[in-house]
Amino acid sequence: MGPKMKGIVSQSVKEVLQSLVDDGLVQMDKIGSSNFFWSFPSQRGAMMQSRLNAVKETQASLDSQLKESQSALETERATRPESEKREKALEQLSALKKEHAQLEQELATYGACDPVKVEEKRRAVVLAKEAAVRWTDNYLVLLSHFTRQNSIEPADIRTYLGIDEQYEDIEG
């Protein structure tokens, strides 16, 4: 009725009503092809009261957890009385943790010289060299087979493939 009587754009009415429904301030029900909207003042109060009760329950559970944690803390403090020996042990633990952190940092800076990494690099070099030797041997075998099969000079094939005369065989 708002759009007809007051000249309000109907789409803006729909948007406002939808936002009120989304916020829980207005209820909506579809009956047939019509949508009916309503809001009761007591319904809002009941909703606020249920929220308040939920928050109070959460507060009560958090208070009980706090009390349990405080009692556990007091129990632990009672089992570990402050003494000179304990203070020295805690200081030593703190110093050792700092030293451990420094040593870890130093080890990270020397990571390139790590024996495990050096060994991995050596293995990689050996594998790369073996692969290069294998491919070089394959090239030479193929070159000799092709020259025997087609009666062509190896220099002509090298020229065609762009391989110069200084091509060397890798020694194993």
C-alpha positions in Angstrom: 0.0 0.0 0.0 2.9 2.3 0.7 3.9 2.7 -3.0 0.3 3.4 -4.1 -0.7 5.9 -1.4 2.5 7.8 -0.7 4.4 7.4 -4.0 7.3 5.4 -2.5 9.3 3.2 -4.9 8.1 -0.4 -4.3 11.6 -1.9 -4.6 12.9 0.3 -1.7 10.0 -1.0 0.5 11.0 -4.6 -0.4 14.6 -3.9 0.5 13.8 -2.3 3.8 11.4 -5.1 4.8 14.0 -7.8 3.8 16.7 -6.1 5.9 14.3 -6.0 8.9 13.5 -9.7 8.4 17.2 -10.5 8.1 17.9 -8.6 11.4 15.0 -10.5 13.1 13.0 -7.4 13.9 10.1 -8.3 11.6 8.6 -11.7 10.9 7.5 -12.8 7.4 5.2 -15.6 6.1 4.1 -16.3 2.6 0.5 -17.2 2.3 -0.6 -18.1 -1.2 1.0 -15.5 -3.5 1.1 -12.8 -0.8 3.8 -12.0 1.7 2.7 -11.0 5.2 5.0 -9.1 7.6 4.4 -8.5 11.3 6.2 -7.6 14.5 5.1 -7.8 18.1 6.7 -5.7 20.8 6.7 -8.7 23.3 8.5 -10.8 20.7 11.5 -8.4 20.7 11.6 -8.5 24.5 11.5 -12.3 24.5 14.4 -12.4 22.0 16.5 -10.0 24.1 15.7 -12.0 27.2 16.9 -15.3 25.5 20.1 -13.6 24.4 20.7 -12.3 27.9 20.1 -15.8 29.4 22.6 -17.3 26.9 25.2 -14.7 27.7 24.7 -15.3 31.5 25.2 -19.1 30.9 28.4 -18.4 29.0 29.6 -16.1 31.7 28.9 -18.7 34.4 30.8 -21.4 32.5 33.7 -19.0 31.9 33.8 -18.1 35.6 33.9 -21.7 36.6 36.7 -22.3 34.1 38.6 -19.4 35.6 38.1 -20.7 39.1 39.3 -24.2 38.0 42.4 -22.6 36.3 43.2 -20.5 39.4 42.9 -23.5 41.7 45.1 -25.6 39.4 47.6 -22.7 39.4 47.6 -22.6 43.2 48.0 -26.4 43.4 51.0 -26.3 41.0 52.5 -23.4 43.0 52.1 -25.4 46.2 53.8 -28.4 44.7 56.7 -26.3 43.4 57.7 -24.1 46.3 60.1 -21.2 45.5 63.6 -22.1 46.5 67.1 -21.0 45.6 67.8 -24.3 43.9 64.6 -23.9 41.7 65.5 -20.3 40.8 69.0 -21.4 39.7 67.6 -24.2 37.7 65.1 -21.9 36.0 67.9 -19.4 35.2 70.0 -22.1 33.8 67.1 -23.3 31.7 66.6 -19.8 30.3 70.3 -19.4 29.5 70.4 -22.8 27.8 67.3 -21.9 25.7 69.0 -18.7 24.6 72.2 -20.6 23.8 70.2 -23.2 21.8 68.5 -20.5 19.8 71.9 -18.8 19.0 73.4 -22.2 18.0 70.4 -22.9 15.7 70.8 -19.5 14.1 74.6 -20.1 13.6 73.9 -23.6 12.2 71.4 -22.0 9.7 74.1 -19.5 8.6 76.5 -22.4 7.9 73.8 -24.4 6.1 75.7 -24.4 2.8 78.6 -26.3 4.5 76.3 -28.9 6.0 77.9 -32.3 5.4 74.5 -33.8 4.4 73.9 -31.0 1.8 77.5 -31.3 0.5 77.0 -35.1 0.0 73.8 -34.5 -1.8 75.5 -32.1 -4.2 78.3 -34.6 -4.8 75.8 -37.2 -5.7 74.0 -34.8 -8.0 77.3 -34.0 -9.7 78.1 -37.7 -10.2 74.6 -38.3 -11.7 74.9 -35.3 -14.0 78.4 -36.4 -15.2 77.1 -40.0 -15.9 74.2 -38.6 -17.8 76.5 -36.3 -19.9 78.8 -39.3 -20.6 75.8 -41.4 -21.6 74.4 -38.8 -24.0 77.8 -38.2 -25.5 78.3 -41.9 -26.1 74.8 -42.1 -27.6 75.7 -39.2 -30.0 78.9 -40.9 -31.1 77.2 -44.3 -31.6 74.4 -42.7 -33.6 76.9 -40.7 -35.6 79.0 -43.8 -36.6 75.9 -45.8 -37.4 74.5 -43.0 -39.6 77.8 -42.5 -41.4 78.1 -46.3 -42.1 74.4 -46.6 -43.1 74.3 -43.7 -45.5 78.0 -43.4 -46.6 78.2 -39.8 -45.5 81.2 -38.1 -44.0 81.0 -37.3 -40.2 82.1 -33.7 -40.9 79.0 -33.2 -43.2 76.7 -34.4 -40.4 78.4 -32.2 -37.8 78.1 -29.2 -40.1 74.4 -29.9 -40.7 73.8 -30.3 -36.9 75.9 -27.3 -36.0 78.5 -29.2 -34.0 82.1 -28.0 -34.5 85.2 -30.0 -34.8 86.3 -29.3 -31.3 83.5 -31.4 -29.9 85.2 -33.6 -27.2 84.2 -36.9 -25.7 83.7 -36.7 -22.0 86.0 -38.9 -20.1 84.2 -41.2 -17.6 
